Each structure stands twice: as C-alpha cells, then as structure tokens.
Amino acid sequence: MIPYGRQDISEEDIQTVVDVLRSDFLTQGPAVERFEQDVARYCGVKYAVAVTNATSALHLACLAAGLGQGDVFLTSPNTFVASANCGLYCGASPDFVDIDPRTYNLDVTALEEKLVRAEQQGKTPKLVIPVHFAGQSCHMERIAELSARFGFSVIEDASHAVGGSYLGAPVGSCRFSDMTVFSFHPVKIVTTGEGGMVLTNRTDLYERLICLRSHGITRDARRMDRAPDGPWYYQQSELGFNYRMTDIQAALGSSQLQRLDQFVERRRLLARRYDAALSSLPLTLPWCAPDASSAWHLYVVRLHVQECAKAHREVFEELRARGIGVNLHYIPVHTQPYYRRFGFAQGDFPAAEQYYREAISLPMFYGMSEDMQDQVIDALYGVLA
C-alpha cells in the first residue's frame, strides 16, 4: 500500500535525537528554544512558541487572542475538526464561511458578505481562523483588510503550509495576522513526532502564550503581583495548561527543518508530474493562486462525477484495492454530529459539501519515488479511463 503521506527520517535526525537522550535535558530545555529560534528565523517572525501539537497551539492562540464566553469565531468547514474545536474550548460559538471552489480555502467574498450581515445584527466575530488547505495560503491580504474594517483578530491555521509562501513572504511571517499555527505531525512536511507551534510578531501575545503553555505560571518578577520570596519563587497568574514540547521532539524538528526547502521542492516536482500525467482524466486538478506558492502537503483531485461511470465511493475503494492509499480531506465540519447540535445542517455551505462529494487526496510525500507515483497514475487510469 502506497500511503497518502509519510515522514522521512534521516540518520542525522536519529543522531540528533540520540544526542538529546544522552544529554541533561529530556523535557523542555535548550533544544526547544533552539527549535523555536530556527523556525522564527526561517519564517522571518519575531517569536515562536513550541507546544505539544497543533490543536494545543490553536487553543493557546485563541486564549491569547482573548476569545471567550459569548464571542463568535469563524473558520472554514473544509478542515480537520481541531480548527473549530479550539474556539469551543474557550467557550465561544462557532460559525463557518464557505470555501472558494478553486483553492478550497475560505472564500473571502463570502467572508465579507457574512461580516456585513453580522455587523448589521451587532454580532461581528471576535476571531477568524483561515485554514491554508493543502499547503496554499488563503488570500491573507484581503482578510487583513477585513480585520481592520470589522475589528476581529486573525489566527492562520497553517498546519499544512510550513515551507509555503504568500506575496513573496514565508507563511508564518504573520505579516497579515496576529498569529500563525504550524503542525509537525508525521504526515506533515516537517515532523517532531507530535508537535505544534504558534508564531507572532506581538510581544504581548508571545508573553501570554509562554505563560499559558506552562500552567499559567511565571518566574518573571515583572509579571508578579509582589516581590519574589527568593530565586525558587513562581506565581500562577491564570489557569494554563501543560502544553510543553520536549527536547526530544524539538531536536528532531530542528534537524528536519534543515531539509524543509528540499522537502517542499520534491513535493512541487511530484505535483507537476501529477498535473502533466492526469490532465486527460475526468478530474479537476489543484489550482494555485498566482500570489501563493503552495507547500503541497496534499494533492487533491476532484472527480467529474457526471462524466465517470463509477461513483465517488467506488473510485475511492477501487484505488485502495489496487494498493493506493488515497484519503479524503475533509468531511465538512458543520456536518459532524457534534456541530449539528449548534444548528448547522446539510446545505449550509454548499461549496464545501460539493467538494466533499468529489474530492480524493492522492499520495504525496517526500520519499515517494517516481515509480510509486507512476503506480498511482496507472491505477487512476485503470479505474477512470
């Protein structure tokens, strides 16, 4: 079975982790700080805060942005549930914005229309979480303009997009947002096993993220309500969490980051090969906006269902039977049973729902050989041609 995604671990990665295992630090220590600095430098952003995974990164980012009870937040329905769950953790109410039928990202025109209606009703959102689906940045410049106009904060869910760029700047620079979140899960472009990160240019957000990451505790005397009792002293100023990354994970991340450009370039080559080979099949191939350079976490095709003799599920299952580990990203979040409790229903976001009825994620990973890719292509022709 050729998987849809897989990590690539080098001997250098292994040795870096072994070095940490032989060091004085296993939990949060110098390797975490080094990894944060490495990512911040790569993205051209002031601060980076490493955490246990991207879900905890989104949770902390929402808290740092002040999201809470009675607030409304918006995100895309075409994402993993974590992009919406993070706001619920803070007690806020979720809502969604339908997707652009070409990029499968949040549709900025639909966003503006929704914001105008919300303003008329006195219910503008506190926060918008655009998701950079498959590695391609959303139209962040326009979202930033809407943020200034309607007064909401912006957290980029860039879990798919480390190594991508937008308007010539790395995704993660926070040029058009308050914070950006990365994921380092093994199927992502760079892995720490499990892990995530929040990036920001704002000192106030950085200090709050650092505090929330570790139980709401500070050892900084400037943030205490009285003078410390001694060098051992700390204070808990708010209810935080244990979302700390370990040095073991961070060391792997720093090692992997050295090959990030290499990882992304290989993915781009594979995407170009797919584009050339699949153009004659009844498929819609991925489209990239001219102002964005995708990191190609995913390569998603859409079936022209009316032109196929087989149903979506039939194509999917036949590809799996031929040893091709296709997947589907994503089931629209608003159709999940938990979210239907909030009043969402089929038909609410038709572009995302139509996408779901047609989408198939093809294998895409750094270690994928051309022979493997040709097996995927041959299987598609065998099923569709």
C-alpha positions as CSV (number, residue, x, y, z in Angstrom):
1,M,0.0,0.0,0.0
2,I,1.4,3.4,-1.0
3,P,0.3,5.7,1.8
4,Y,-1.1,9.2,1.2
5,G,1.6,10.7,3.5
6,R,4.7,9.5,5.4
7,Q,7.6,11.1,7.3
8,D,11.2,10.9,6.1
9,I,13.7,10.3,8.9
10,S,17.4,10.6,8.1
11,E,20.4,9.2,10.0
12,E,21.1,12.8,11.0
13,D,17.6,13.1,12.5
14,I,18.2,9.9,14.5
15,Q,21.6,11.0,15.7
16,T,20.2,14.4,16.8
17,V,17.6,12.7,19.0
18,V,20.2,10.2,20.4
19,D,22.3,13.2,21.4
20,V,19.4,14.7,23.4
21,L,18.8,11.3,25.0
22,R,22.4,11.4,26.2
23,S,22.2,15.0,27.4
24,D,21.0,16.5,30.7
25,F,17.6,17.6,29.3
26,L,14.7,15.5,28.0
27,T,11.7,17.7,28.7
28,Q,11.6,21.4,27.8
29,G,15.1,22.7,27.6
30,P,17.7,24.2,25.2
31,A,16.6,22.1,22.2
32,V,13.1,23.6,22.4
33,E,14.4,27.2,22.5
34,R,16.7,26.4,19.6
35,F,13.9,24.9,17.5
36,E,11.7,28.0,18.2
37,Q,14.5,30.3,17.1
38,D,15.1,28.1,14.0
39,V,11.5,28.3,12.9
40,A,11.2,32.0,13.7
41,R,14.3,32.8,11.7
42,Y,13.1,30.7,8.7
43,C,9.7,32.5,8.7
44,G,11.0,36.0,9.4
45,V,8.9,36.4,12.5
46,K,9.8,37.7,16.0
47,Y,8.5,34.9,18.2
48,A,7.8,31.2,18.1
49,V,6.3,29.1,20.9
50,A,6.6,25.3,20.6
51,V,3.8,23.2,22.0
52,T,2.6,19.6,22.1
53,N,0.6,19.6,18.9
54,A,-1.2,22.0,16.5
55,T,-4.5,21.5,18.4
56,S,-3.0,22.9,21.6
57,A,-1.3,25.6,19.5
58,L,-4.7,26.7,18.2
59,H,-6.2,26.5,21.7
60,L,-3.5,28.7,23.2
61,A,-3.7,31.2,20.3
62,C,-7.4,31.5,20.8
63,L,-6.9,32.2,24.5
64,A,-4.1,34.7,23.8
65,A,-6.4,36.5,21.4
66,G,-9.0,36.9,24.2
67,L,-11.6,34.5,22.8
68,G,-14.1,33.6,25.4
69,Q,-17.7,33.0,26.5
70,G,-20.2,35.0,24.4
71,D,-17.8,35.5,21.5
72,V,-18.2,34.2,17.9
73,F,-15.4,32.9,15.8
74,L,-15.3,31.9,12.1
75,T,-13.3,29.3,10.3
76,S,-13.6,27.1,7.2
77,P,-15.8,23.9,7.1
78,N,-13.1,22.3,4.9
79,T,-10.6,21.4,7.6
80,F,-9.9,19.0,10.4
81,V,-12.2,19.5,13.4
82,A,-9.4,21.0,15.5
83,S,-9.7,24.3,13.6
84,A,-13.2,24.7,15.1
85,N,-12.8,22.8,18.4
86,C,-10.1,25.2,19.6
87,G,-12.7,28.0,19.8
88,L,-15.2,25.8,21.6
89,Y,-12.5,25.0,24.2
90,C,-12.6,28.7,25.1
91,G,-16.4,28.8,25.4
92,A,-17.0,30.7,22.2
93,S,-19.6,30.0,19.5
94,P,-18.5,28.6,16.1
95,D,-19.6,29.6,12.7
96,F,-18.2,28.9,9.2
97,V,-17.5,30.5,5.9
98,D,-17.9,28.5,2.7
99,I,-14.9,27.7,0.5
100,D,-13.6,29.1,-2.7
101,P,-14.4,26.4,-5.3
102,R,-10.9,26.7,-6.9
103,T,-8.5,26.9,-3.9
104,Y,-10.8,25.1,-1.4
105,N,-9.7,27.8,1.1
106,L,-12.1,30.1,2.9
107,D,-13.9,32.3,0.3
108,V,-13.0,35.9,1.1
109,T,-16.0,37.2,-0.8
110,A,-18.3,35.0,1.3
111,L,-16.5,36.2,4.4
112,E,-17.1,39.9,3.6
113,E,-20.8,39.2,2.9
114,K,-21.1,37.4,6.2
115,L,-19.3,40.2,8.1
116,V,-21.5,42.8,6.7
117,R,-24.6,40.9,7.8
118,A,-23.1,40.3,11.2
119,E,-22.3,44.0,11.7
120,Q,-25.9,44.9,10.8
121,Q,-27.0,42.5,13.5
122,G,-24.4,43.7,16.0
123,K,-22.7,40.3,16.1
124,T,-19.3,40.7,14.5
125,P,-16.9,37.9,15.3
126,K,-14.1,38.2,17.7
127,L,-11.8,36.0,15.7
128,V,-11.3,34.5,12.2
129,I,-9.2,31.3,11.7
130,P,-8.4,30.9,7.9
131,V,-7.1,27.5,7.1
132,H,-4.3,27.2,4.5
133,F,-5.7,24.0,3.0
134,A,-3.3,21.5,1.3
135,G,-0.4,24.0,1.8
136,Q,-1.7,27.0,-0.1
137,S,-2.1,30.3,1.7
138,C,-5.5,31.9,1.9
139,H,-6.0,35.4,0.5
140,M,-4.5,36.9,3.7
141,E,-4.0,40.5,2.4
142,R,-7.8,40.8,1.9
143,I,-8.5,39.1,5.2
144,A,-6.2,41.6,7.0
145,E,-8.2,44.4,5.3
146,L,-11.4,43.0,6.6
147,S,-9.9,42.5,10.0
148,A,-9.0,46.2,10.2
149,R,-12.5,47.1,9.0
150,F,-14.6,44.8,11.2
151,G,-12.2,44.6,14.2
152,F,-11.6,40.9,14.6
153,S,-8.3,39.1,15.3
154,V,-6.7,36.6,12.8
155,I,-5.1,33.3,13.5
156,E,-3.7,31.5,10.5
157,D,-4.1,27.7,10.7
158,A,-1.1,26.9,8.6
159,S,-0.9,23.3,9.8
160,H,-0.5,22.3,6.1
161,A,1.7,25.1,5.0
162,V,5.1,25.3,6.6
163,G,7.5,26.0,3.7
164,G,4.9,27.7,1.6
165,S,4.9,31.4,0.8
166,Y,2.4,34.2,0.1
167,L,3.2,37.5,-1.7
168,G,6.9,36.6,-1.6
169,A,7.0,36.1,2.2
170,P,7.1,32.8,4.1
171,V,3.9,31.5,5.5
172,G,4.3,32.1,9.2
173,S,5.7,35.7,8.9
174,C,2.4,37.0,10.4
175,R,2.5,39.9,8.0
176,F,-1.3,39.8,7.7
177,S,-2.3,38.1,11.0
178,D,-1.9,38.2,14.8
179,M,-0.7,34.6,15.0
180,T,0.1,31.6,12.8
181,V,-0.1,27.9,13.8
182,F,2.1,25.1,12.4
183,S,1.7,21.3,12.8
184,F,4.6,18.8,13.0
185,H,2.5,15.6,12.8
186,P,4.3,12.8,10.9
187,V,2.2,13.2,7.8
188,K,3.0,16.9,7.6
189,I,6.0,18.4,5.8
190,V,8.3,18.6,8.9
191,T,7.7,16.3,11.9
192,T,8.6,16.3,15.5
193,G,6.5,13.1,16.1
194,E,3.7,15.1,17.6
195,G,4.1,18.8,17.9
196,G,2.9,22.3,17.0
197,M,4.0,25.9,17.2
198,V,2.4,29.4,17.5
199,L,4.2,32.3,15.7
200,T,3.6,36.0,16.3
201,N,5.2,39.4,16.0
202,R,3.5,40.8,19.1
203,T,5.3,40.8,22.4
204,D,2.1,40.8,24.4
205,L,0.8,37.7,22.7
206,Y,4.1,35.9,23.0
207,E,4.3,36.5,26.8
208,R,0.8,35.3,27.2
209,L,1.4,32.2,25.1
210,I,4.5,31.3,27.1
211,C,2.6,31.6,30.4
212,L,-0.4,29.6,29.2
213,R,1.8,26.9,27.8
214,S,3.0,26.0,31.3
215,H,0.1,26.1,33.8
216,G,-0.3,29.9,33.7
217,I,2.9,30.1,35.8
218,T,5.6,32.7,35.5
219,R,9.0,33.2,37.1
220,D,9.3,36.7,35.7
221,A,9.2,39.1,38.6
222,R,7.8,41.8,36.3
223,R,4.6,39.8,35.9
224,M,4.1,39.1,39.6
225,D,1.8,41.0,42.0
226,R,4.5,41.2,44.6
227,A,8.3,40.8,45.0
228,P,9.5,37.1,44.8
229,D,10.3,35.3,48.1
230,G,13.5,34.1,46.6
231,P,15.1,32.5,43.4
232,W,12.8,29.5,43.7
233,Y,9.6,31.6,43.6
234,Y,7.0,31.5,40.9
235,Q,3.4,32.6,40.6
236,Q,0.3,31.2,38.8
237,S,-1.4,34.2,37.3
238,E,-4.1,32.4,35.4
239,L,-5.4,28.9,34.6
240,G,-2.9,27.5,32.0
241,F,-2.1,24.1,30.6
242,N,0.8,21.6,30.3
243,Y,1.3,22.0,26.6
244,R,5.1,21.9,26.6
245,M,7.1,20.3,23.9
246,T,10.0,18.0,24.9
247,D,13.7,18.5,23.9
248,I,13.5,15.1,22.2
249,Q,10.8,16.3,19.8
250,A,12.4,19.7,19.3
251,A,15.8,18.2,18.4
252,L,14.1,16.2,15.7
253,G,12.3,19.3,14.5
254,S,15.4,21.4,14.2
255,S,17.1,18.6,12.2
256,Q,14.1,18.2,9.9
257,L,13.9,21.9,9.4
258,Q,17.3,21.9,7.7
259,R,15.7,19.9,4.9
260,L,12.5,21.8,4.7
261,D,13.2,23.5,1.3
262,Q,14.3,20.1,0.0
263,F,11.1,18.5,1.2
264,V,8.9,21.2,-0.4
265,E,10.8,21.2,-3.7
266,R,10.3,17.5,-4.0
267,R,6.6,17.9,-3.4
268,R,6.4,20.6,-6.0
269,L,8.1,18.3,-8.5
270,L,5.6,15.5,-7.7
271,A,2.7,17.9,-8.1
272,R,4.0,19.0,-11.6
273,R,4.3,15.3,-12.6
274,Y,0.7,14.6,-11.4
275,D,-0.5,17.7,-13.3
276,A,1.1,16.5,-16.6
277,A,0.0,12.9,-16.3
278,L,-3.6,13.3,-15.1
279,S,-4.7,16.2,-17.4
280,S,-6.7,13.9,-19.7
281,L,-8.7,12.2,-17.0
282,P,-12.2,13.4,-15.8
283,L,-10.7,15.2,-12.9
284,T,-10.3,18.7,-11.6
285,L,-6.6,19.2,-10.7
286,P,-5.4,21.5,-7.9
287,W,-5.3,25.2,-8.8
288,C,-2.8,27.6,-7.2
289,A,-3.4,31.3,-6.9
290,P,-0.6,33.4,-8.5
291,D,0.2,35.2,-5.3
292,A,0.8,32.0,-3.3
293,S,3.3,29.2,-3.5
294,S,1.9,26.0,-2.0
295,A,3.9,23.7,0.3
296,W,1.9,20.8,-1.2
297,H,1.0,19.0,1.9
298,L,-1.8,17.4,-0.1
299,Y,-2.5,16.8,-3.7
300,V,-6.3,16.7,-4.0
301,V,-8.2,15.8,-7.2
302,R,-12.0,16.2,-7.8
303,L,-13.9,13.7,-9.8
304,H,-16.1,14.9,-12.6
305,V,-18.9,12.7,-11.3
306,Q,-21.2,13.2,-14.2
307,E,-18.5,12.0,-16.6
308,C,-17.5,9.0,-14.6
309,A,-19.1,5.6,-15.0
310,K,-18.4,5.0,-11.3
311,A,-19.5,6.7,-8.1
312,H,-17.1,8.6,-5.8
313,R,-17.0,5.9,-3.2
314,E,-16.5,3.2,-5.9
315,V,-13.5,5.0,-7.3
316,F,-12.0,5.5,-3.8
317,E,-12.5,1.8,-2.9
318,E,-11.1,0.6,-6.2
319,L,-7.9,2.7,-5.7
320,R,-7.5,1.3,-2.2
321,A,-8.0,-2.2,-3.6
322,R,-5.1,-1.6,-6.0
323,G,-2.8,-0.6,-3.2
324,I,-3.1,3.1,-3.4
325,G,-3.6,4.7,0.0
326,V,-5.9,7.5,-1.1
327,N,-7.7,9.6,1.6
328,L,-10.3,12.3,1.8
329,H,-9.6,15.7,3.3
330,Y,-12.1,16.7,4.7
331,I,-15.6,15.8,5.8
332,P,-17.2,19.3,6.3
333,V,-17.0,20.1,10.0
334,H,-20.5,21.5,10.1
335,T,-22.0,18.1,9.1
336,Q,-20.4,16.3,12.1
337,P,-23.0,15.2,14.7
338,Y,-21.4,17.4,17.4
339,Y,-21.7,20.5,15.3
340,R,-25.2,19.7,14.2
341,R,-26.1,20.4,17.9
342,F,-25.3,24.1,17.2
343,G,-27.9,24.2,14.4
344,F,-25.7,23.5,11.4
345,A,-27.1,21.3,8.7
346,Q,-26.6,19.9,5.2
347,G,-26.9,22.7,2.7
348,D,-25.5,25.4,4.9
349,F,-22.1,25.6,3.0
350,P,-22.8,24.1,-0.5
351,A,-19.4,24.6,-2.0
352,A,-17.7,22.6,0.8
353,E,-20.3,19.9,0.6
354,Q,-20.0,19.6,-3.2
355,Y,-16.2,19.4,-2.8
356,Y,-16.6,16.6,-0.3
357,R,-18.7,14.6,-2.7
358,E,-15.9,14.7,-5.3
359,A,-12.5,15.0,-3.6
360,I,-9.8,12.4,-3.3
361,S,-6.3,13.0,-1.8
362,L,-3.6,11.2,-3.7
363,P,-0.3,10.0,-2.2
364,M,2.1,12.9,-1.7
365,F,5.3,12.7,0.4
366,Y,9.0,13.4,0.1
367,G,10.1,9.8,-0.1
368,M,7.7,9.0,-2.9
369,S,9.7,7.7,-5.9
370,E,8.7,8.3,-9.5
371,D,7.9,4.6,-9.8
372,M,5.5,4.8,-6.8
373,Q,3.9,7.9,-8.4
374,D,3.6,6.1,-11.7
375,Q,1.8,3.3,-9.9
376,V,-0.7,5.8,-8.6
377,I,-1.2,7.3,-12.0
378,D,-1.6,3.9,-13.7
379,A,-4.2,2.9,-11.0
380,L,-6.2,6.1,-11.7
381,Y,-6.2,5.3,-15.4
382,G,-7.2,1.8,-14.7
383,V,-10.2,2.9,-12.6
384,L,-11.3,6.0,-14.6
385,A,-10.2,5.6,-18.2
